[in-house]
Amino acid sequence: MYIVEITTITNPAEVSYEFGSLDEVKIFLEKNREILQSYVVVHKNGNIVKL
């Protein structure tokens, strides 16, 4: 499981989403790239994942 914490241009508050695979994370980030201000991907074991 992966947790993605994001802020967007339209919502500067941090929001978290959970995904079951890294491929799902990549698809989500690609679809929302234009509005993303920042993001952090964290594996369920607590390690930050660099994409």
TIKOL-313295 format. One record per residue: residue in one letter; x, y negated, z negated of N, C-alpha, C in turn; residue number from 1. Coordinates in nm, 2 decimals, always signed. Example, Ala and Ser with C-alpha at 12.3 -4.5 7.8 and 13.67 -1.06 7.14 Angstrom:
2
<residuo: A&n.c1: +1.32&n.c2: +0.57&n.c3: -0.78&ca.c1: +1.23&ca.c2: +0.45&ca.c3: -0.78&c.c1: +1.32&c.c2: +0.33&c.c3: -0.78&num: 1>
<residuo: S&n.c1: +1.28&n.c2: +0.22&n.c3: -0.71&ca.c1: +1.37&ca.c2: +0.11&ca.c3: -0.71&c.c1: +1.29&c.c2: +0.00&c.c3: -0.79&num: 2>
***
This chain:
51
<residuo: M&n.c1: +0.08&n.c2: +0.12&n.c3: +0.00&ca.c1: +0.00&ca.c2: +0.00&ca.c3: +0.00&c.c1: +0.09&c.c2: -0.12&c.c3: +0.00&num: 1>
<residuo: Y&n.c1: +0.04&n.c2: -0.22&n.c3: +0.07&ca.c1: +0.11&ca.c2: -0.35&ca.c3: +0.08&c.c1: +0.02&c.c2: -0.46&c.c3: +0.04&num: 2>
<residuo: I&n.c1: +0.07&n.c2: -0.56&n.c3: -0.02&ca.c1: -0.01&ca.c2: -0.68&ca.c3: -0.06&c.c1: +0.06&c.c2: -0.80&c.c3: +0.02&num: 3>
<residuo: V&n.c1: -0.03&n.c2: -0.88&n.c3: +0.08&ca.c1: +0.02&ca.c2: -1.00&ca.c3: +0.15&c.c1: -0.04&c.c2: -1.12&c.c3: +0.08&num: 4>
<residuo: E&n.c1: +0.04&n.c2: -1.21&n.c3: +0.04&ca.c1: +0.00&ca.c2: -1.33&ca.c3: -0.03&c.c1: +0.03&c.c2: -1.44&c.c3: +0.08&num: 5>
<residuo: I&n.c1: -0.08&n.c2: -1.52&n.c3: +0.11&ca.c1: -0.07&ca.c2: -1.62&ca.c3: +0.21&c.c1: -0.12&c.c2: -1.75&c.c3: +0.17&num: 6>
<residuo: T&n.c1: -0.08&n.c2: -1.86&n.c3: +0.23&ca.c1: -0.14&ca.c2: -1.99&ca.c3: +0.23&c.c1: -0.16&c.c2: -2.03&c.c3: +0.37&num: 7>
<residuo: T&n.c1: -0.27&n.c2: -2.10&n.c3: +0.40&ca.c1: -0.30&ca.c2: -2.14&ca.c3: +0.54&c.c1: -0.31&c.c2: -2.29&c.c3: +0.55&num: 8>
<residuo: I&n.c1: -0.31&n.c2: -2.34&n.c3: +0.67&ca.c1: -0.33&ca.c2: -2.48&ca.c3: +0.69&c.c1: -0.46&c.c2: -2.53&c.c3: +0.64&num: 9>
<residuo: T&n.c1: -0.57&n.c2: -2.45&n.c3: +0.65&ca.c1: -0.70&ca.c2: -2.48&ca.c3: +0.61&c.c1: -0.73&c.c2: -2.45&c.c3: +0.46&num: 10>
<residuo: N&n.c1: -0.65&n.c2: -2.37&n.c3: +0.40&ca.c1: -0.66&ca.c2: -2.33&ca.c3: +0.26&c.c1: -0.53&c.c2: -2.32&c.c3: +0.19&num: 11>
<residuo: P&n.c1: -0.48&n.c2: -2.43&n.c3: +0.13&ca.c1: -0.35&ca.c2: -2.43&ca.c3: +0.07&c.c1: -0.34&c.c2: -2.34&c.c3: -0.06&num: 12>
<residuo: A&n.c1: -0.45&n.c2: -2.29&n.c3: -0.11&ca.c1: -0.45&ca.c2: -2.20&ca.c3: -0.23&c.c1: -0.40&c.c2: -2.07&c.c3: -0.18&num: 13>
<residuo: E&n.c1: -0.33&n.c2: -2.00&n.c3: -0.27&ca.c1: -0.27&ca.c2: -1.87&ca.c3: -0.24&c.c1: -0.38&c.c2: -1.76&c.c3: -0.24&num: 14>
<residuo: V&n.c1: -0.39&n.c2: -1.68&n.c3: -0.14&ca.c1: -0.49&ca.c2: -1.57&ca.c3: -0.13&c.c1: -0.41&c.c2: -1.44&c.c3: -0.10&num: 15>
<residuo: S&n.c1: -0.46&n.c2: -1.33&n.c3: -0.16&ca.c1: -0.40&ca.c2: -1.20&ca.c3: -0.14&c.c1: -0.49&c.c2: -1.10&c.c3: -0.07&num: 16>
<residuo: Y&n.c1: -0.43&n.c2: -1.02&n.c3: +0.01&ca.c1: -0.50&ca.c2: -0.92&ca.c3: +0.09&c.c1: -0.42&c.c2: -0.79&c.c3: +0.07&num: 17>
<residuo: E&n.c1: -0.49&n.c2: -0.67&n.c3: +0.06&ca.c1: -0.43&ca.c2: -0.54&ca.c3: +0.05&c.c1: -0.44&c.c2: -0.47&c.c3: +0.18&num: 18>
<residuo: F&n.c1: -0.33&n.c2: -0.40&n.c3: +0.22&ca.c1: -0.33&ca.c2: -0.32&ca.c3: +0.34&c.c1: -0.27&c.c2: -0.18&c.c3: +0.31&num: 19>
<residuo: G&n.c1: -0.31&n.c2: -0.08&n.c3: +0.39&ca.c1: -0.26&ca.c2: +0.05&ca.c3: +0.37&c.c1: -0.13&c.c2: +0.08&c.c3: +0.44&num: 20>
<residuo: S&n.c1: -0.10&n.c2: +0.01&n.c3: +0.54&ca.c1: +0.03&ca.c2: +0.04&ca.c3: +0.61&c.c1: +0.09&c.c2: -0.09&c.c3: +0.66&num: 21>
<residuo: L&n.c1: +0.22&n.c2: -0.08&n.c3: +0.69&ca.c1: +0.30&ca.c2: -0.20&ca.c3: +0.74&c.c1: +0.25&c.c2: -0.24&c.c3: +0.88&num: 22>
<residuo: D&n.c1: +0.20&n.c2: -0.14&n.c3: +0.96&ca.c1: +0.14&ca.c2: -0.18&ca.c3: +1.09&c.c1: +0.02&c.c2: -0.27&c.c3: +1.07&num: 23>
<residuo: E&n.c1: -0.07&n.c2: -0.24&n.c3: +0.98&ca.c1: -0.18&ca.c2: -0.32&ca.c3: +0.95&c.c1: -0.14&c.c2: -0.46&c.c3: +0.91&num: 24>
<residuo: V&n.c1: -0.04&n.c2: -0.47&n.c3: +0.83&ca.c1: +0.02&ca.c2: -0.60&ca.c3: +0.79&c.c1: +0.06&c.c2: -0.68&c.c3: +0.91&num: 25>
<residuo: K&n.c1: +0.14&n.c2: -0.62&n.c3: +1.00&ca.c1: +0.19&ca.c2: -0.69&ca.c3: +1.12&c.c1: +0.08&c.c2: -0.73&c.c3: +1.21&num: 26>
<residuo: I&n.c1: -0.02&n.c2: -0.65&n.c3: +1.23&ca.c1: -0.14&ca.c2: -0.69&ca.c3: +1.31&c.c1: -0.21&c.c2: -0.81&c.c3: +1.25&num: 27>
<residuo: F&n.c1: -0.23&n.c2: -0.81&n.c3: +1.12&ca.c1: -0.30&ca.c2: -0.92&ca.c3: +1.05&c.c1: -0.22&c.c2: -1.05&c.c3: +1.06&num: 28>
<residuo: L&n.c1: -0.09&n.c2: -1.04&n.c3: +1.04&ca.c1: +0.00&ca.c2: -1.16&ca.c3: +1.05&c.c1: +0.00&c.c2: -1.22&c.c3: +1.20&num: 29>
<residuo: E&n.c1: +0.00&n.c2: -1.13&n.c3: +1.29&ca.c1: +0.01&ca.c2: -1.17&ca.c3: +1.43&c.c1: -0.12&c.c2: -1.24&c.c3: +1.47&num: 30>
<residuo: K&n.c1: -0.24&n.c2: -1.19&n.c3: +1.43&ca.c1: -0.37&ca.c2: -1.24&ca.c3: +1.46&c.c1: -0.39&c.c2: -1.38&c.c3: +1.39&num: 31>
<residuo: N&n.c1: -0.32&n.c2: -1.40&n.c3: +1.28&ca.c1: -0.34&ca.c2: -1.53&ca.c3: +1.21&c.c1: -0.22&c.c2: -1.62&c.c3: +1.21&num: 32>
<residuo: R&n.c1: -0.13&n.c2: -1.59&n.c3: +1.29&ca.c1: +0.00&ca.c2: -1.67&ca.c3: +1.29&c.c1: -0.02&c.c2: -1.82&c.c3: +1.31&num: 33>
<residuo: E&n.c1: -0.12&n.c2: -1.86&n.c3: +1.39&ca.c1: -0.14&ca.c2: -2.00&ca.c3: +1.41&c.c1: -0.18&c.c2: -2.08&c.c3: +1.29&num: 34>
<residuo: I&n.c1: -0.25&n.c2: -2.02&n.c3: +1.20&ca.c1: -0.30&ca.c2: -2.09&ca.c3: +1.08&c.c1: -0.22&c.c2: -2.07&c.c3: +0.95&num: 35>
<residuo: L&n.c1: -0.12&n.c2: -1.97&n.c3: +0.96&ca.c1: -0.04&ca.c2: -1.94&ca.c3: +0.84&c.c1: +0.05&c.c2: -2.05&c.c3: +0.81&num: 36>
<residuo: Q&n.c1: +0.06&n.c2: -2.09&n.c3: +0.68&ca.c1: +0.16&ca.c2: -2.18&ca.c3: +0.64&c.c1: +0.28&c.c2: -2.11&c.c3: +0.58&num: 37>
<residuo: S&n.c1: +0.25&n.c2: -2.01&n.c3: +0.50&ca.c1: +0.35&ca.c2: -1.92&ca.c3: +0.44&c.c1: +0.29&c.c2: -1.79&c.c3: +0.40&num: 38>
<residuo: Y&n.c1: +0.38&n.c2: -1.69&n.c3: +0.39&ca.c1: +0.33&ca.c2: -1.56&ca.c3: +0.35&c.c1: +0.44&c.c2: -1.48&c.c3: +0.29&num: 39>
<residuo: V&n.c1: +0.41&n.c2: -1.39&n.c3: +0.20&ca.c1: +0.50&ca.c2: -1.29&ca.c3: +0.14&c.c1: +0.44&c.c2: -1.16&c.c3: +0.14&num: 40>
<residuo: V&n.c1: +0.51&n.c2: -1.06&n.c3: +0.18&ca.c1: +0.46&ca.c2: -0.92&ca.c3: +0.19&c.c1: +0.53&c.c2: -0.84&c.c3: +0.08&num: 41>
<residuo: V&n.c1: +0.45&n.c2: -0.78&n.c3: -0.01&ca.c1: +0.51&ca.c2: -0.70&ca.c3: -0.12&c.c1: +0.46&c.c2: -0.56&c.c3: -0.12&num: 42>
<residuo: H&n.c1: +0.55&n.c2: -0.46&n.c3: -0.13&ca.c1: +0.51&ca.c2: -0.32&ca.c3: -0.14&c.c1: +0.45&c.c2: -0.30&c.c3: -0.28&num: 43>
<residuo: K&n.c1: +0.37&n.c2: -0.19&n.c3: -0.29&ca.c1: +0.31&ca.c2: -0.16&ca.c3: -0.42&c.c1: +0.41&c.c2: -0.14&c.c3: -0.53&num: 44>
<residuo: N&n.c1: +0.53&n.c2: -0.10&n.c3: -0.49&ca.c1: +0.63&ca.c2: -0.08&ca.c3: -0.60&c.c1: +0.70&c.c2: -0.21&c.c3: -0.64&num: 45>
<residuo: G&n.c1: +0.66&n.c2: -0.32&n.c3: -0.59&ca.c1: +0.71&ca.c2: -0.45&ca.c3: -0.63&c.c1: +0.81&c.c2: -0.51&c.c3: -0.54&num: 46>
<residuo: N&n.c1: +0.87&n.c2: -0.44&n.c3: -0.45&ca.c1: +0.97&ca.c2: -0.49&ca.c3: -0.36&c.c1: +0.91&c.c2: -0.58&c.c3: -0.25&num: 47>
<residuo: I&n.c1: +0.98&n.c2: -0.69&n.c3: -0.23&ca.c1: +0.94&ca.c2: -0.78&ca.c3: -0.12&c.c1: +0.99&c.c2: -0.72&c.c3: +0.01&num: 48>
<residuo: V&n.c1: +0.90&n.c2: -0.72&n.c3: +0.11&ca.c1: +0.93&ca.c2: -0.66&ca.c3: +0.24&c.c1: +0.96&c.c2: -0.78&c.c3: +0.34&num: 49>
<residuo: K&n.c1: +1.07&n.c2: -0.77&n.c3: +0.41&ca.c1: +1.11&ca.c2: -0.87&ca.c3: +0.51&c.c1: +1.06&c.c2: -0.82&c.c3: +0.65&num: 50>
<residuo: L&n.c1: +0.99&n.c2: -0.91&n.c3: +0.72&ca.c1: +0.94&ca.c2: -0.87&ca.c3: +0.85&c.c1: +1.01&c.c2: -0.95&c.c3: +0.96&num: 51>
***
